[in-house]
Amino acid sequence: MELSRRTFSALAGTTALGFALSGSGGETTQAYASHSVPTGPAPGAPAADRVRHKVGYDKYSLLVDGRRLVLRSGEMHPFRLPSPSLWRDVLQKMRAHGFNAVSVYVAWNYHSPGPGQYDFTGVRDLDLFLRTAAETGLYVILRPGPYINAEVDGGGFPGWLAATAGRARTSDPTYLSHVDEWLTEVDSIAARHLFTKGTGTVLLYQIENEYDAFVDESPGRDYMSHLYKKVRADGIDVPLFHNDKGRNGYWAPGSFNTGGEERGWLYGFDGYPDPAEVPPDWGDFGVGGLKGGATASPRTPGFIPEFGGGWFDPWGGASFDGKGYAEARYTRDAAYERRFQLTNLANGITVHNVYMTFGGTSWGWLPAPQVYTSYDYGAAIDEARRQTPKLAPIHQLGHLLGTVPDFAKLDRADAVRAEDERLKVYHLTNPDTGSHVYVVRNDTDAPITTSIPDAGIDVAFTVAAHDARLLAANLQLGGRTLKYATAQPMMYLKVGRMDVAVFTAPHGEMAQVLLECPEEPLVTRGDSDPAWNYDLGVLRITVPVGVGGPARVRVEGGGSDTPLLLIFADDPWSLRLFPVDTPTGPVLVYGPSLVRGATLDGPTAHLTGDTVRGTGMEVWAPRGIGRITWNGRPLRTSVSTMGSLRADMPATPGQLPVPAVGEVRLPALGGWRRRTENFESLPDYDDSGWTTADRTDSYSVTPVPKGGPVLFADDYGFHYGDVWYRGRLTEADDLESVSLAYSTGTQGLLMAWLDGEPLGTHRMPVPDKSTARKGSWTATATFDVPPPSGSSPRVLSVLVRRMAHDMDGGSTDSHKVARGLTEVTFKGGSPKVSWRIRGETKPDPVRGPLNNGGLYGERKGWHLPGFGEEHWEPTELPRADRRQGVTWYRTTFRLAVDAGIDASVGLTLDDDPRRAYRVQIFLNGWNMGQYVNDVGPQHTFVLPNGILRTRGTNTLALAVLSDGTTESGPGDVRLTAMGVTAGGVPVTPVDSPGR
């Protein structure tokens, strides 16, 4: 779906072409000086069009085929949505709401189960994702690391890398040999989707991630140089960049050897401002210099590869006081997005990526120690794929920057003051068109009403507390000039033979738009609320915004032969206005909650999209269009005085042209069966097939205990989930206690048995705000040892839930901190011990290496569909057992969601928070997350369509791990409707093999 890209008649002229990269070591053509690339129409929506394109830049913006591009990107991660059909759903929502690009990490650990092993099939099909992005009309910012952070296990490093030689994130040759292998795999796919070659829409490519180590030393500079040259050698010819962790001026152009290539590198920096603080100036209005954000690289456009659209939440919920991501969305709401993003725009940031725009789910063993399963992030599109109100300013600003070219080239202008000087005013101007832009920001706790006499804006307007407004003056709207407006322009389109301009303002405000008209025009209002007067060559239109819906005013004559339609909307109404490009011309649709696409076929406009509530529909389309279909259903229409096709009300009273979504009923869960496990704790359990733990050295940064052995799980090829140890003790009759030192990620735990009898459980503490980012936790659990009841040897069994590897954000090889047992000591004797270790089986060939851990039931397939559970004990929930170890529960349920309805379904678990247990949730064999009853804060887990059979039978398995100190669950387990819309995208079932 393409957004409108139209030429303004007053801005006609030719534009100079930017440079095009020609591959590794190839010559480049320097971008033309800024004055030679005048303001003009933006490039059209990208596609795999088989046409070669030139990509360049100057200090103002990116240049695509000589046209200025303001890149508005949103971050999503395909690996956090394991249903490829739904990638299209999220991408279409992003496109519809004003984004023209998507930024994606590619996680090394997600694709590589072992050295030399790579899988890009199924849910890991990067080629499919890049094709889908191109089909959606989105540029791609590709970020394959090799290190990505992303709050994933090991920062994206595969588990097997923890057991290899070489210092990661440096020029160490052993490490680089693994990196080169990874990049070869990724780049072979990326090279097929480069926008420069016309085979895809990959526009920018990032190397490494937030790298702040060895900046002035050869291990760092040589490392960055190696990555740069490797990527170029692989045929990646689009601009490359790195994201500075903060504003340090690290890795600005010229800071490392690029092999003689001078203009293939962009400087970017990340920014996660505190919403309670005053928005910082990270550019033209800032402190300047290396610490000034965009000013660290004055010859490249202002670029924020990650701007905080939310924040992550740790186990226990310390970031948001236990309220979870709903609180993140509350504190970083629409006003936050508007105030901070308009400040960025005023500071010259024209390449802007919102992290996250859709957070998704860190399913399986994907989450880093710092986060739990949900990665909702408080994002504008929530984990259940629902559009949230905080999309409004993003939607408005995205469509403005995509349809009004003046904003791609702005200079800082003379300072102006608001009448109420508590407001901060940024003044910018376009040097080519003479248009003026004012960002007016209120950092106080109360709304402020003011005017800007210095700018000639003598009409009062109000800026809400902790909010901002964007005003424009001397802006060309087709054949007319906007003198100024107290409402923010949202888009300009030329639809058929009519100009259309949309303005937004707060609900209920009396907004004014002043148009220069040398002659008195004919004004027609489409609603009863607008008023106008004409005096001294100026038409003044006054509208109470949002009262009764969007307001429409049509202006004809007055010095222009082209009619101008003005539409006024508040935030909620603006979210129901969607521009869509077609080969015949743009279409503007008002009414539904989402418009996915428009196809013009003869006199008919075929529209597709989503609705939740019943709605009317109004469409402005090219000449000759007289009929509308909505998701294939014809609508009766009539022509309005505003030049639109309006869907007629149906004959049935109380009905609307487009009905509300139908009800979705979810079944109660029952028919549970139960079975206990942890047979590994029994003294006569056969562990002869287990790996002998007898190594004496390790590549871990954790010291090996004197005399060994190495018990670190990674050294034996076990990288994810639970790990079991069994030690045979001889000469142990006099033992008094055993001390088990262990190392895990956040919320790890250890359980121990001796001769089949529980010794007890130890668990890591719940993090608080000071420890929320702590990546590795160590402790020693000491248990008293009962006297032997039989003959030697004694058997010590230990289960460790490792959680995750540290992310190595400090480039200290902390992803190699040991996981599992680190040392075992005894009091009251010196027994001889022989150790065996067992973790996960070989990776699931479909679900990947991060799906399974080392529980007995996982190794035996108890989580898979079709497993024979006929000998399991029937049971009912809630269940209240008290035992140390693992108990499994299984059931099946059937859904029958009507075709044409997109139902997002979650699984909710609730119980008395005093009960200490945790649950791994398996849906059709896919590990959809971990619930910790007495820690939280997450209680509902998204079950993505595709893995969830919305029209068919599903298998649900719960692996409950309880520490034996309290009664354990599960308690209340139920399906929850998280969002229901009429529409959606076709969903292909995700392969879910069983037993």
N, C-alpha and C positions, 0 to 999 in steps of 0.2 A: 504494500500500500504506500503510495507516494503522497507527500505533502506538497502543497502548492509552491512553485518557484516561478514568480512572474516578474516581468520587466516593468519598471516604473517608467512612464513616458518621459518624465523629467530627468531621468538618469541614463538616458540612452548614450551609448558610446562603446568603443571597443576596449577590451581588456587584454593586457599582456599575459602571455603564458608564463607559468612558474617553471621551476626546474623539474626534471624527472630523474630519479635515480636509475642507474643502469646496471646494478648488480655489484658484486664484490670487486673492488678495485677499479670499477669502470669510471669514466669521466662523468662529471655532473655539470649541469648548467646552473649557474648561480641565480637565485631568485631575483627578480627585478626589484629595484628600489620601490619603496612603498608608494611614491607619488605616481608611478607608472601603472599601478593596478587600482584604477578608480573604483569607487563604489558602484556596484551593479548587482544584477540578480544572482542569487546563489546557484550553485550547481543543482541539477535535478537529483532525485533520490537515486542512490547507487544501485547497480544491478550487475550481474555477470553478463555483460552485454557484448563480449568479444571485441570490444574497442579498447585500444590502449589509452591510458590516461596518464596525465602528468600531475604529480603531487609535489608541492613546494610550500614555502611559507615566507613571511616577512615578520616584522615585529608586531603586526596587528593580528594576523590570523593565518590559518592554513590557506593554501591556494590550490584549488583543484581545477585543472585545465584553464588556469588563468582567472578563475572566479573565486571570490572570497567565501570561505566556509567557516561558519561558527559551529564547532562540533559540540553537540549536546549529547552526552553519553550516559548510559546507566549500566551499572555493574550487575551481572548475574553469572552464576556458575553452573554450567550444565551438570557437573558432578553432584550438585546439591538438588537436582531434580531428576531422579532416575526413571524418567519416562519420556523418551524422545519426542513423542507426540505433543507433550505439553510445552516443550521448548517453543514451539510455534505460538502457542497461546500467550506466553509471557512476552515474547518478542513483538507480537502484534499489539499487545496492550502498551508496550513501551512506545512503539511507533505512533500509535493513535494519540498518545498523550504528549507528543512533542519531542521525543528523543529521535535523533537521527543516527545514533551509533549505540553499540553495545560493547562493553568491555568485559573480557573473560580471562580468568586464570585457566591454565591447563596444569593439572596436578600430576606430577611425576609418579607419586605413590599410587594414584588411582589407575594408572595404565601399566605399571611395571610390577609384576609379582615376584620377579627375581632378576638377577643380573642377565642382561641380554634378552630378557623376555618382555614383550610389549604387546598390548592388546588395545586396539581402537575399534572394537566391534560393539554391537548392542548399545547399552546405555553409555558406553565410552566412545561412541562414534563421532569423533571430532569433525570428520569430513561432512557428516550429515548436519551437524550444528552449523557449520560455516555455510553450507548450501541453504539452510533454512533462513539464516540471517540475510543472505543475499536475496532470497525470494521475498522476504519481508521488507526489503528496501532499507536496510540498516548497514552503515559502515561497521567494521569490527576493529576494536583495539585488542590485539592478541598479546597475552601475557604468560608465556610458558616458563618463566623462571630462568634457570632451573630451580631456584628457591622462590617460593611465593608467599610464605607466611599464611595468610588467608584463614587463620584460626583452624588449620587442619593439622592432623598428626604429622609431627616432624617438619612443620612448615612446608609440606609437600614433598619432602625427601622420602623416597621409599624406605621401608623398614630395613631392607637388606643393606642399605648404605651405611647403617649404624655399625655393621660388622665388617667394614672394609677399611683399608689403610687410606691415608691421605687426609689432609686438612680441608674440610669443606669450605666453600665460599672464598677460596684463594686460588692462586695459580699453581697449586700443588699438582704435579702431572698425573698422579694416580686418580685424584678426584676429577681432573679435567677429562681423563679418558672415559669415565662414566658419563660426565656431562655431555661430551661430544656424541656419545651413542644416543642419549636422550634427545638432544637437539636434532640429530639427523632424522630421527623418527618423526618428531613434531614438524620440523621444517619441510619434510617431504610432503606432508599434508598441506601445510600453510602455503607453500609455493604454488599449489594448484588453485588458490583462492585469493590471489593478490589483485587488488583493484587496479594497480598500474598495468597489469596484463589483460584486464578485461575478463578475467576468469573467476572473479569473486569480488568481495568487498572488504578484504583486510587492508586497512588504510595505515595503521600504525602498529609497531611491534616493540614490546618492552623486553629488555634484558635485565636479569636479576630483579631484586625487589627490595626497596628501602635499605640499600647497602650502605652502611656508614663505617665500615671497618677498613683499615689500611688505605685511607683515602690518599695520603701523601707517601705511601710506601709501595714498593714494587709488587708485593703479593696481591694488593688490591688493584693497582693500575694495570698490571699485566693480566690479571684476571678479567677485568672489564674489556681490555683490548682483545683478549682471546675470544670472549663471547661475541664481541662486535664482528670480528673477522670471520668467525665460524658461521654466524648467521648470514653474513653477506656471501660467503662461499657456498652456502646452501641455496642461494638464489633469491633470498628475501631482499627486495629492492625498494621497499617503502621506507619512510623515515623511521629511525629507531629512537628509543628514548629510555630513560630510567626515572624512577620516582624517588626523589630525595625524601628521606624520612624526616619531615619537618622542613624548615627553611634554613639550610646551611650553605647553599651554593655548591653542594657536593655533586660532582659529575656533570658540571656545566660544560658546554662545548669547549674543546681544547684541553680538557683535564686528563685525557689519556690518548694513546695512539690509535687512530682509526685507519691506519694504513694509507694515509694520504687523502682520504675522502673528507671534504671540509663541510659540506652542508647536508649531511644525512642524519644529524643528531639533534634532538630536541631536549631541552631541560624541562623537567616537571617536578613538582613537589606535592606532597600529601598534606592535607589539612583536616583536622578533626576538632573544630572549635567547641568549646563548652557553651551550650545554649544559654546558660545563665550569665555569660559575659558579653561585653560589647563586641560586635563582630570586628575582627581584625582586618587591617588593610594589608593585603598580600600582593601589592603591585604598585600601580601608578601613584596612589595616595599614601603609600607606606614609607618605611624608614629608608628604603633604598639599599643598594649594595647586595653583598652575598647573603645577608640575613633578611633581605626584603622580599623573599618570594620570587615573583616574576622578574624583578629587577636584577636578579643574579645573572640573567641571560637577556640583555636588552635587545638583542637582534632576533630573538625567537618569540613566538606568541606566548602570552601568559597561559600556562598549562597546569591544571591540577588533576593529575591522574586518579587521585582518590580524595573526594570531598565527602565529609561525613553526612550521610543520609540517615544515620542512626548510630548504634553502638552495640557491642556484644555484651552478653550477660554471663557471668560465671555460675558454676554450681552454687546453689544456695541463694542466688539472685542478689548479690551484694551491690551490683551496679545500680539497680533500680529498687532497692529496699524491699526485695522479695515480691515485687509486683509484676516482674517479667517484662516482656517486650511491649505489652500494652502501655506501660509507663514510658518506655523509650519513645514510643510513637506520640505520647502525650507531651513529653518534654521537647521533642523535636517535631513539632506539628507544622501546619501550613504556614503559620507566621514565622516560625524559625526558618523554613525553607526560603520564604520570600525575603526576609531580612538579610540572611547570610548570602544567598545566591545573588541578590541584587547588588550587595556590596562587592562580591567577586566581579560581577560584570563591570561595575564602576571602576574597578582596579585593573581592567584590561584583560581579564581572564576570558579567552574565547575558545579554549579547548578545556572542557569541563566534564568530569566524570563523577557521578554520584554513587558512592559506595555505602550501602548497597541500595539498589533500586528494587530488586527482588532477592531476598536473602536465601530462602529455601531451607533445606533440611540437611544437617550433617549426619547422615544415616550411617548405620553400621559402626565401625571403629574409625570413622573419618574424623570426628571432632578432636581438636587439640585439647591439651589439659585445661585450657582456660575457658572452655565453653561446654555446654550440654548439647543435647541433640538438636533442638530448634536453633536455626540461624535466622529467624525472622528479622532480627536486627532493628525492628521498628521502621522497616522500609516502607516506601510509598505503596508498593504492591506487597501484600502480606504473604506469609508462608502458605496460606490456603489459596493463593493467587487472586485474592480479592483486591479491587482498587479501593484505596482509602482516601479520605478527604485531603490529606496532605499532598495529593497529586495536583491540586488546583493551581498553586503558583508555578509548579513545574510545567504543567500543561500550558498555562498562559504564556510563560516565558519561552518555552520551547517553540511554540507556534509563532510567536513574535519574531524570534531570531531566525526562524526558517523562512519567513515571508516578507520581512522588512529589512532590506540589505544595509541600511544605515548603521545598524548596530555592530556590523563586522569591522568597522573602522572608526574608532572614537579616540579623540584626543582630550586630555584634560583641559578644561576651559577656565575662564576667570571665576574666582570664587563668588558665590552668591549666598545670601543668608535668608532663611525663612523669617517671617515676621515674629514668630515665636522661636527664639534662638536656642531653645532646648532641643530643637530638631537639628540633625546633621544633614547638610545638603551637599551632594556630589554633583558637579556640573561638568558635562562632557559635550563635545560637539564633533560632528562629522566634517572633516576638512574639505570634502568634495561637494556635499549637498548643503552645508550650512544648517542642517537640522541640529536641534539641541535636546539633550537628555538630562533629566534631573532625577536622581535617586534621593528620596527624602526619607530619613530613618528616625524612628522614635525609640530611644533606648531607655525610656522612663517606664514607670509602672502605671501610667494613666494615659488615656487617649488625649491627643493634642490637635486642636483645630487651628489652622493657620493659612497663610497665603505666602507667595514669594514675590513681593513687589520688585525686588532686584531683577527678576526675570520677566517682569511684565505680567505675571500671573496674579491678578488681583482678586480672584475668586477663592473663597475659603474652601478648604478640604480638610478632612480629618485623617490622621495617621493613628491607628490603634496602638495600644501599649505593646512594646517589644515587637514592632512590625515595621514595614517599610512600604513606600509607594514609588512607582516609576511614572514620571510625567514626561511628555514630549512636546516640543514646539517646533514650528517651521518644518514640519514633516510632510513630505509629499504623499498623498493618497490618490494615486492615479492622476487624474487631471485636476485635482484640487489640492490646496495647501491647508494643512492643519495649523492654525495660528497657535493654539495650545489646547490642551484638554486637562481637566482635573481627574479624568479616568485614565487608566493605563491602556495603551493600545495592545491588543492581543494578536491580531493578524490582519493582513490585507490580502485580498484575493481579487482577481478579475474573473468573474463567473459569467460566461456568455458575453453579453454586451453591457454588463453592469459591474461597477466596482463595489466591493463589499469590504467594510472595515468593522472589526469587532473591538469593543472597549469593555474593560472590566473595572469594577470598583466595589467597595464594601457594600453589603446589603443595606438598603435603606438610604444610602447617601444620595444627595441631590447633585449628581455629576453634571458637568458642563463640558461641551465640545464647541470650540469656536473655529469656524471655517472661513477662510478668505473667499469672498464672492464679489467680483466687480459689479455684478447685477443681482437684483433680488431673485432668488430661486423659487421654484415651486416645491413646497415641502408637504409630504404626506406622512401621517403617522399610522403605523400598523396596530397601535395599542392606544388606550385612552390616556396614558400617563404622560408621555413626553409633551413638552411645550417648546416654543421657539420664538425668536424675534430677529429682525434684520435691521441693522443700522450701520451706516458709514462703511459699507463694504464688508461687513462681518455678519455671518449667520451664527447666532448663539442658540444652541440646543441644550435644553435642560431636561434631565431624566432622573426620576427616583429609581435607583438601580435595584433590581431583584424583586420589585413589588409585583407579584402576579406572574413572574417569569421574565424571560428576556423581552426587552423593549426594542421596537424597530422603527426607524425613521428613514424615509426615502427622500433624497434631494435630487431635483432635476433642474437643468438649466443653471442660471447664475454664473455663466462664464465657461461652462463645460458641456460638451455634447454627450458625455457619458453619465448616466444616472449613478448616484452613490447611495448605497444602502448602509446605514449605520445600525449596528446591533449592540445593545448594552446588556451585560450580564454580571451577576455577582459570582462568587466562587462556585457554589453548587450548580448554578445554571451553566456556567462556562464549561464545566466538566461534561456537559451534554452537547457541546458544539464540536463537531469533528470535520476538518477539511481533509479531502481525499483527492489525490491527483489521478487523472485518467488520461489516456492518449488524446482524448477530445478536449480536455480542459478540466479544471478543478470542479469538484462538487463539495458543497457544504451541507452537512446534515445536522439537524437539531432533533433531540428527543431521547434516543436510547442511551444506555449506560456505556456502550462501546460500539464503535463502527470499525469493523475489521477490513472491509474492502468495498469497492464500488466498481461495477462493470457496466459500461453503456453499450446497449445493443439496440440499434435503431432508435425507436422512441422511448425505450424502457431503460430505467436505471435499476440495476439489480444490486441491492445492498445486502451486506451480511454483517452480523454483529450480535451483541448480547443485550438482553433486557432483564431486569429484576422486577421492578414495579411496572404496572401498566402505564403506557405513555402515548402521547400523540407523536406525530412526526412531520417535520417540515424539511424540504430539500430544495436547495438552490443548485441548478445544474445548467450545463450548456444549452443553447437554443435547440429546440426540437424534441427535448425530453418531456414526455407528457404522462408517463406511467412509472410506477414504482413497485418493485417487489422487495419484500423483507424476508431474508432467509428462505427464499423460494416462494413465499406466499404473496400474491398480488394484493395491493392496497387500493381502495377507491380513493381518488384524489381530486382536488379542484385547485385552480390557480388563485393565489392570493394577490392582494393589491401590492404586496411587497416583492412580487416577481418570483415567488416560490410555488412549489407544489406542496400542498398541505393535505395530509391524510384525513379523509372525512370520518366523522364519528359513525360507528356502526348503528344499525337500527335497534339493537338490543339496549335497553336502558342500563346505565351504569357501566357499560363497556367502553374501552378505549381502543383506538385503532390498532395498537400493538398491545396485546394482553400481558398481564403479569405472568411470571414463571409459575408453573404448577407446583404442587406440594410434593415433596419427596419424603417417603416414610422409610425409616430405618428399623430393622428388626432388633429385638432384644437378643442378647447373646446368652445362649444356654447350651445344654448338651455337653458340658465340659467333661474331659477325662484327665486323670492325674497319674503321675508316676514320679517317684523320687529317684535320685541318682547319687552322684559322688561315690561310686564304687571304688574309685581310686584310693579312698581312705581306708579300705579294708586291708588287713595285714596279708591275706592270701590272694589279693588281686594280682593277676598276671601282668607284670610290667616288662616282660622280657623283650618286647618289641619296642620299648622306649629307648630314647637316646641316652647313652652314658654321659654324664656330666663330669668330665675329668680333665678339661682343658686347664692349662696353667697360665695362659696369657690371653690378652684381649685387646681389641682396638677401641674399646670403650674409654671414655675419659674418667670413668669411675675406677679408682684403684682396685686391683685384684688383692684380696686379703692374703697376708703372708702365709705361705704354705698352701694356698688355694683350697679347693678348686674354684674355677670360674663357674658361677651359677647364673650369670646374666643370660636371660632368655634369648636375646638377639644373637648371641654367639652360637647358638644351636639351631638357628633358622626359624625361631618362633617370634613373630613380630607383633601380632595383634590379638587382643582379647585375653582370655584367661590362660594361665599356665600352671601346670601341676608339677610338683616335685615329690619324689619318694626316696627317702634315705634309709638304707639298712644299717642298723647300728649294732655293732658287736662290742663286747666288753662294756656294756652300758647298764649293768645292774644297779650301780650306785648313783645314778643320775639324780640330781635334785631339781634342775630346771634347764630349759633350753631357751636361748635367745636368738631370735630370727630377725636379722637386719634386712630390710627390703626397701626398694625404691620404685615409685610409681608416679603417674601423673595425678592430677587433682582427684580426690575422692577414691583413690585406690584403697584396697583392703587386702588382708591376709587372714586365712583360716588354717588351723593346724589340728591334726589328729595324731595320736600315738597309739599304735596297735588297734586302730579303729575307733578309739574313744576320743571325743572332742577335747582338745586342750583349750580352745577359745578362739576368739576373733579379735583382730586389731584393725583399725581403720584410720585413715588420714583425716585431719580436722576439716571442717567446712571452711572455705576461704572467706575472709572478710575483705573490705575494700583495700586494705594494705597488701593483701596477698593474692588478690584476684588474678594477677598476671604471673604468678609463680608457676613455672613450668615443670619442676621436678620436686617431689616430696620424699623425704627419707625418714625412716623411723626404725626402732628396734622393739619388737614385741617379745616379752619374756613370759614364759609360761612354766608353772610348776609341773613337775613330772611325777605321776603316780608310780608306785613301785610296780615291778613287772608281775604279771599274773601267770606267766608261763616261761618257757625256755627262750633263749636268745636265738636269732637276732630279733631286735625290736624294729618296728617299721614306723618311721616318722613321715607323715603325708602332709603336704602343704599346698594350698591353693592360693594363688595371688591373682587378684584382678588388677592388671597393670594400668588400665585406662589409656594412656597415650604417651607418645614421645614429646619431649620439649621441642619448641619450634625453632630454636637457634636464632632468634632475632638479633642477638649480639655477635653473631659470627664467631662463636667460641667452641663449636662442635658440640653444643649442648644437646643436640639430637642423639648423641652417642652416650648420654648419661644412662647408666644401666637401668633395666626394667626387670622386675622380679626379685628373687632373693639375691642378696649381695654377700652375706656372710652368715654362718651359723656357728654359734659357740655354746658350750655346755658348762654347767656348774655341777660339781660333785663327782666328776669323772672325766675321762678323756677317751670317749669311745672312738672306735674306728668306724668311718661312715663311707659307704659307696652310694653315690647319687645317680638317679635317673630323672630325666625331664621329659615332659610331653606338653605340647601346645597344639595349635591349630593344625588340621590336616592340610593337604595341598589346596591352593586357592580354588574356590568355586569357579569353574570355567565360564559361567554366565554372569554370576553376581560379583565376581572379582575378589581380590585379595583382602578387602576390608570388610567382608560380610561375616566371616566366621571366626570364632575364637576356639579355645581349647577345652570347653566343657564336654563331658562324655556324650551328652545328647547331641551336641553339634557335630561331634566326630561320627556319630552313628546315624545322623540324618533325622533326628526327632523333630526338627524344625521344618522339614520339607513336606509339601503336599503329597498325599498318597502313602505316607508312612503308616504301617500297620499298627494301630493303637487298640486293637480289639481286646488285648489283655490288660489294658490300662484300667484303673479304678474309676468308675463314674463318680462325679463329685458335683457339688454346687458351690456357687460363690454368693456371699463372701466366705472365704476360708480362713481359719485362724489356727495355723500349726505353730509349734515351737520346736524347731530343730536347726542345727547348724548344717548348712549345705544347700543343695540345689533340688528344687522340685519343679517339674514341668506340668503345664496345663495346655490342653489342645481342644479346639472346637472348630466347627465349620459354620459358615453362614452364607446366605444367598441374598443378593441384591437384584432388584428389577427396576432400575432407574429408566424412565422413559427416554427414548431416543430424542435427541435435540435438547436435552437438559444436561448441563454441566454441574454435577454435584460434587463438591469438595467435602470429603468425609474424613473425620479424625477418630482416633481411639482415645477415650478418656479413662483415666484410672484415678480413683479417689479412695482414701482410707484414713484411718486415725493416724495423724502424723507422728504419734509416739511409737508406732511400729517400725522396726528397723529392717527393711528389706529393699531389694532393687529388682527390677524386671527388665529382661531383654525381650523386645517385641518383634516377633517374626510374622510377617504377612506373606503367605504364599512362598515361604522360604527366604524372603528378603528381610534382613535385619533393619527394622525401621527406627531403632533407637533404644535408649536406656532410661528407665524411670527409676528414680531413687525416692522412695516414699517419704522418708524422714528428712530429706534435704531440699528437694524441689529446685526451682519453683515450677518446673514444667509438669503439667498434668495431661495435656492433650497432644497427641502425636498425629501429624498429617499422614494419611495413607494415600499416596498419589494415584490418580486414575491411570490405568495401564498396568501397574502392579496390582492395584485394587480392581477386581472385576466388578464393574458397576452393573453389569447384566450377566450374572453367573455366580458360581460357587467359589468361596474363598476359604483358605485354611489359616487359622490364627493359632500361633503357638507362643506361650509365655514361659520363659525360663526364669524362675524366681530364685534369687540368691538371698538367703537369710542368715543372719549372724548368730541366731540362737538366743539372743539376749531378751527378745520380746516375741510375742505372737507375730506371725508374719501372714501376709496376704496370699493372693490378691483379694482386694475388697470389692468395690464397685467397679466393674469393667463394662463400658458401654460405647456404642458408636454415637458420634456427634456430627450433626450437619453443620459444617463450618461456612458454607456458602453455596448458594444455588442460583444459577442463572439459566435463562433460556438462550441457547446458542452454543457457544464453545467451539472447539475444534474436534474433528474426528480423532479418536484415540485408538491406536493399535495396541492390543495387549502386549505387555512386556513378557518375554520368554521367562517362564518360572518353572523349570524342570523339577520333578519330584522323585520319589522312590518307587 
